[in-house]
Amino acid sequence: NLSEDSNVPLKAVSGGTSLYGDYLTSGMAVRTGASAPDLETIRDTIQGLAFAGTGGTVEQGYFSVHILHDIKAGTNPTFHIHWTHKVAVPSGNVKWLIDYSLAKGYSAGIFPTINTVSVIQIAGPQYTHHITDDDSMPIAGTFEPDALLLCRIYRDPTDLTDTFEDDAFLLQVDLHYQQGQIGT
């Protein structure tokens, strides 16, 4: 069988096979403050949030993720960052950082001190849809239905491992997770 929208085969799964899903946050839904990335043209008439690789200011955005009822107990999701750039002949690496705090739901948890995860990825060809690897940004904590993540995403232009001096456009942040059940 093929999915309706592509030539990608659909795979039936049965007993013992792990199922995965994604919690999605659009790059344009990231909330911004005083040190926000600029809204700039990515390609033609399409715009996005451009996180600068140079300058003295850390450009940052904020988002939250609500954990749904189908998460598998005892598993920990990982962040994926979808991004692109418009440089004809790119050079260097982009380093994305995410600060997060995870609290259980139902008044059972508090938001603890933040943890930080980061990933470094080479800037590939112009307009490439980059996606960070599955295991690059694992999240520590106890995940259960109705837990909530508060997050900050940013690039630090003073970080010597971020060598791509141009804008990296945030397309989407998702949380790749293992499903354990249909719902609660």
C-alpha positions, 0 to 999 in steps of 0.5 A, spaced: 500 500 500 502 507 498 500 513 502 495 518 499 500 523 499 506 520 496 510 514 493 512 512 501 509 505 502 505 504 508 507 499 513 502 495 518 505 494 525 503 489 530 504 486 537 511 488 540 513 493 534 514 500 537 510 506 534 512 513 534 509 520 533 511 527 533 508 533 537 509 539 532 511 546 533 511 550 527 517 555 527 512 561 526 509 559 532 515 560 536 513 566 541 519 572 541 521 577 545 526 583 545 532 579 542 527 575 537 530 573 530 528 577 524 522 575 520 526 575 513 525 572 506 527 564 506 525 563 498 521 568 493 515 570 497 516 565 503 518 568 510 521 565 516 524 566 523 532 568 521 536 566 527 543 570 526 550 566 526 553 573 528 553 579 532 553 580 539 545 578 541 543 571 542 536 571 538 531 566 541 524 564 541 519 560 546 514 555 545 511 549 550 509 542 548 503 539 552 504 531 552 499 527 550 495 521 553 499 516 548 506 517 550 509 510 552 511 510 560 518 510 561 520 513 555 524 519 553 522 523 547 527 527 543 527 534 540 528 534 532 529 541 529 527 542 522 531 548 519 534 551 512 538 557 509 539 561 503 546 561 502 549 559 495 555 557 497 555 555 505 560 554 510 560 551 517 556 548 522 549 551 525 549 549 533 542 550 536 540 550 543 534 548 547 533 550 554 527 546 557 523 545 564 518 539 564 513 539 570 508 533 571 500 535 570 494 535 575 498 540 580 503 534 581 509 537 579 513 544 579 517 546 573 524 545 575 531 548 574 532 548 566 536 543 562 540 545 556 540 540 550 544 542 543 546 539 537 551 541 531 549 540 524 553 542 518 550 547 513 548 543 507 546 546 500 542 552 499 535 551 501 536 544 504 530 541 509 535 540 515 532 535 520 537 534 526 538 526 528 533 522 532 538 521 538 541 528 538 537 532 543 534 527 548 530 530 554 531 528 561 525 527 566 519 523 567 514 523 561 507 522 563 500 524 560 499 532 561 506 533 563 508 540 560 515 542 557 516 550 557 522 551 552 527 556 549 530 555 542 536 559 540 543 560 537 549 563 541 553 567 536 559 567 541 559 559 541 565 557 537 562 551 535 557 555 531 561 557 525 555 558 520 555 566 520 549 567 516 542 566 518 539 559 519 531 559 518 527 555 524 522 551 520 519 547 525 521 544 532 518 537 534 518 532 539 519 525 537 516 520 542 514 513 542 507 511 543 505 506 548 497 506 547 491 509 544 489 514 549 488 514 557 
